[in-house]
Amino acid sequence: MGERISVYEVGLRDGLQNEVAFVPTDEKLALAGMLADAGLRRIELTSFVSPRWIPQLADHAQVAARAPRRPGVVYSALVPNKLGLEGAKAAGLEEIAVFMSATEAHSKKNINKSVAEALAVLGEVTQAALAMGLRVRGYLSTVFGCPYEGPVDPARPHELVHQLLAMGVYEVSLGDTIGVGVPKQVREVVRRLETDVPLSKLALHMHDTRGTALANVLAGLDCGITTFDSAFGGLGGCPYAPGASGNLATEDLIYMLEGMGYDSGVSLDRLILASEHVSHLVGRTLPSKVLQSELGRRQQAEERAQRSGH
Amino acid sequence: MGERISVYEVGLRDGLQNEVAFVPTDEKLALAGMLADAGLRRIELTSFVSPRWIPQLADHAQVAARAPRRPGVVYSALVPNKLGLEGAKAAGLEEIAVFMSATEAHSKKNINKSVAEALAVLGEVTQAALAMGLRVRGYLSTVFGCPYEGPVDPARPHELVHQLLAMGVYEVSLGDTIGVGVPKQVREVVRRLETDVPLSKLALHMHDTRGTALANVLAGLDCGITTFDSAFGGLGGCPYAPGASGNLATEDLIYMLEGMGYDSGVSLDRLILASEHVSHLVGRTLPSKVLQSELGRRQQAEERAQRSGH
C-alpha cells in the first residue's frame, strides 16, 4: 500500500454554490451517499449562509441533517458566523469549516470585513464550536493570488496560518481561489510554512482555472502535503470564465494519485457514477477530464457495438 | 532572465488532424504567421501523408511551401516515408519529423508494421533526409501507455531512443499518445534515459486526456527536460473522448512556465489571438483553460461596461 492521501470533497458546497441550477435536496442527499460509497471520508455538504447570498444552498439545514450517516464518513459545512454554527450543530454535524481571505481587498469585497475583523469573527465562531465539541477546519483564500491585489507575499499566509491554528482549527486549507497559482509558488509557500508548522496541519485547495491545479498538487505532494481539496466532476464554475473550470476535479486528482502509487481509498468507477448523476442535475458537461475520457470511451464502445449488430 | 525552454508547436498538425472541420489553406497559412508572431520558433505545419488517411491535412504541400518564412522560425512537417520526404523537400522545408510507436500492438494497428519494420523505414527516411541536408526530429509514441498493451516497460523507450539517435535524429519527443501518463512515470523514464542520453536530446509530448499533462511537464522540468510539445488552444480531440482534450494547450504550458520564471519567448496575448481565430475556424470552444479564462474575463468586462452604459 502506498502513502495515504486524504481527499477533502467540496463539490456539494464549493461546486454547487457556483452552478446556475438548483439541485433538489433529495438529490443532494443521494449524491452525498454516492460520494461516501465511492470511498470519500471527508465531505463538505453545504454552507450555512443566507439563501440571499447563495440560493443554491438554501436547503443547508435539511442537507446537513439528512445526509446519510456512514461509519468513518465525516460531514462538514461552511459556517460564516455564530448563527451558521448554531444551524450546523442543530443539524447534527460534528465538524464545521470557517473561512477568511489572506488579502485585505478580497476580504473587504467578499465579506465587507478587514482581515483583522474577519479573524476576530473566526476566533469567536471557532471558540464556540470547540466548546460545543465540534472540530473546526480553516480555509484561507487568495493565498496564491488576489483578484484585486495581484501577487501575495508568502509572509501573509504564513502569519495567518499561525493565527488560525492558534485559535484551534485542526487544519488550514490553503486556497488558490482564482486559480492563478503555479508550482513554484506552492513550493515557496509550503517550504516557508514547514519551518514552524507541521505539514499534517495543511491542505491545498487548488482551482483549475488556468489548468495548473494538478501540477500544483504535484508540487505539494513533493513537499510532503498529504491533504487535498477537490470537487467531484470538477463541479463549480470559475468567477472569470462561464463554462470554464473552477475546482480541481476529484476524478483527475484520484487518477494521478493512484497512478503514482498513493492510496486515496476512493473508487474512481464509483466516483464517476456520482459525477454523471450530478452532470444531469446541473445540465452541463462537467470539466473533469477523466470523466470526459470515460464517457467518450463508453460512447465509442456503444457505437462499435451498434455497428457490429449487437 | 530565467532558463530558456523550447516549445515545439504541433497544433497545425497534431491538432488539426484530429479536428472534424477542414481549415482552408489560406487560414492555415495565416495561423502559421500568427504563431510565429507570438514568438513560437518551432512550428510543425502539417503532415505529408495521404489525404485518404488525413483529409484535414490534404493541402500539406501548399501549406509547407507557402507558410510565411520568418527569421529564426523553423517549420517542420511529419513525414511517414520517402514520398513524404520528397514532398517536404520540394516545399522548401529544412526540417522533418518521423514517428514510430514504442509498442508492437500500437505499431501494427497504426501503420501495419512491427516496431522493427517501422525502425527500418525510419532509418531509410532519416538517412535520405540527412543526405538532403534536412534536420530530422523523431517522435516515439505510446511511451507512457499503449491502448492495446497497457503499461509500457521503460526499457522499451530507452532502447528505441538510442536507436533513433543512432540513426541521426537530433531529438526524440517522448509521446504520451493516449494521455494516461502520471508524473511518476515521467520521472522513471527520464531518469533511466539520462544515464546515457543527453537531456537536451529529449522532448516531452504530453496529451491532456486525463488532465495530467501539465503535472507531467512539471515532472519533466524538475528532471531537467527543456523541450515540450503543445498545441495552441489545446487543438485536437482525444481518440476516446469526443469534445475532450487531446494535446496539451500551448497557452496553459506558457502560463505555467512564465509563472515559474522560465523564459519561453512566447507572448500569451498574441498566442490567444491565434487560438481565438482557429476556434472560429474549427467551430468549437477549445479546451485551453487559459484561453477559456481570458475569454470569460473579457465577456464579464463587456457585460459590466454595458450595464454601466458604456
Interface residues (C-beta under 8 A of the other chain):
Chain A: G179 V180 G181 V182 P183 K184 Q185 D208 T209 R210 G211 T212 L214 A215 V217 L218 A219 D222 C238 Y240 A241 P242 G243 A244 S245 A249 D252 Y255 M256 G259 M260 G261 T285 S288 K289 V290 Q292 S293 E294 L295 G296 R297 Q299 Q300
Chain B: G179 V180 G181 V182 P183 K184 Q185 D208 T209 R210 G211 T212 L214 A215 V217 L218 A219 D222 C238 Y240 A241 P242 G243 A244 S245 A249 D252 Y255 M256 G259 M260 G261 T285 S288 K289 V290 Q292 S293 E294 L295 G296 R297 Q299 Q300
